[in-house]
């Protein structure tokens, strides 16, 4: 019986140490990710050395700046223009909604 109690205590100590080490490892990982995320540059984008910006578009008056190139146009990200049904409403009659022949 005494051997069982000793082995049980040893197992529970090992489990506690493992849990503690696991928590510590996850905290270290979170801290590392936070530090890496804080390293991001806040400067305006510049072309790499020896490279230039893309040429001026044909119809444009001036060459767009990097921040303008990063902003999507309305055609690239259109807004939703149709109204969603919020409650049950009768639909209008659709003369093209015909049964199959």
C-alpha positions in Angstrom: 0.0 0.0 0.0 2.8 2.4 0.8 4.5 1.7 -2.6 1.2 2.6 -4.3 0.9 5.9 -2.4 4.5 6.8 -3.2 4.1 6.0 -6.9 0.8 8.0 -7.0 2.5 11.0 -5.4 5.4 10.8 -7.8 3.0 10.6 -10.8 1.0 13.6 -9.6 4.2 15.6 -9.0 5.3 14.8 -12.6 1.9 15.8 -14.0 2.0 19.1 -12.1 5.6 19.8 -13.3 4.5 18.9 -16.9 1.5 21.3 -16.7 3.6 24.1 -15.2 6.2 23.7 -17.9 3.5 23.6 -20.6 1.9 26.8 -19.3 5.4 28.5 -19.1 6.1 27.4 -22.7 2.8 28.8 -24.0 3.5 32.1 -22.1 6.9 32.4 -23.7 5.5 31.7 -27.1 2.8 34.4 -26.7 5.4 36.9 -25.5 7.7 36.1 -28.5 4.8 36.6 -30.9 3.9 39.9 -29.2 7.4 41.1 -29.5 7.6 40.1 -33.1 4.3 41.8 -33.9 5.6 45.0 -32.3 8.6 45.1 -34.7 6.5 46.0 -37.7 7.6 49.1 -39.6 5.5 52.2 -39.6 7.3 54.0 -42.4 5.8 54.7 -45.8 6.5 52.0 -48.4 9.5 52.6 -50.6 10.7 50.6 -53.6 13.7 48.3 -53.1 17.2 49.6 -54.0 17.6 49.7 -57.8 13.9 49.3 -58.5 11.3 51.9 -59.2 7.6 52.3 -58.8 5.3 50.9 -61.5 4.9 53.2 -64.5 2.1 55.8 -64.6 -1.2 54.3 -65.8 -2.2 55.5 -69.3 -5.2 57.7 -68.3 -3.8 58.9 -65.0 -2.4 62.4 -64.5 0.3 61.5 -62.1 2.1 58.3 -60.8 0.3 57.0 -57.8 2.0 56.9 -54.5 2.6 53.5 -52.7 -0.2 54.1 -50.3 -2.6 54.8 -53.2 -1.5 51.5 -54.8 -2.3 49.6 -51.6 -5.9 51.0 -51.3 -8.4 48.9 -53.4 -10.6 50.8 -55.7 -14.4 50.7 -55.6 -14.6 48.2 -58.5 -12.2 45.8 -56.6 -14.3 45.8 -53.4 -17.8 46.9 -54.3 -20.3 47.6 -51.6 -23.5 45.6 -51.3 -26.3 47.6 -53.1 -29.3 45.3 -52.6 -31.5 45.4 -49.5 -31.7 42.2 -47.5 -35.1 41.1 -46.3 -35.4 41.7 -42.6 -38.9 40.3 -42.1 -41.3 38.2 -44.1 -42.7 40.2 -46.9 -44.7 39.2 -50.0 -42.6 39.1 -53.1 -43.6 41.0 -56.2 -44.9 38.9 -59.0 -42.1 37.7 -61.3 -43.4 37.1 -64.9 -40.2 35.2 -65.7 -40.5 32.7 -62.9 -42.2 30.0 -65.0 -42.6 26.3 -64.1 -40.4 23.9 -66.1 -41.8 22.4 -69.3 
